[in-house]
């Protein structure tokens, strides 16, 4: 098992229809779990979703995950297409004060 981490910093006033995006490139094909660490102070105004190319898998097939000062974990159990493997982490922020950094951990086997 390997743990991959994506750190996404989302600027204030980043619209959900134009999110920031980072790429994580695992070396193996099976995603077991995903954990998303939301910072304190994000107040549920920051959202994240995760996809493989254009196929969203967290949360399930649509929507965004939002929280505050909490780690949200999903059991995924998904074989990725590839290689190469490419996971996209998208983020938006309704906050108008400062950037928020969210950490996404992928448990891959």
Secondary structure, DSSP 8 states (H G I E B T S, - for coil): -EEEEEEEEE-TTB-GGG-EEEEE--SSSEEEEEEEEE-TT-TT-EEEEEEETTEEEESSSSS-EE-SSEEEEEEEEEE---SS--EEEEEEE--SSS-EEEEEEEEE-
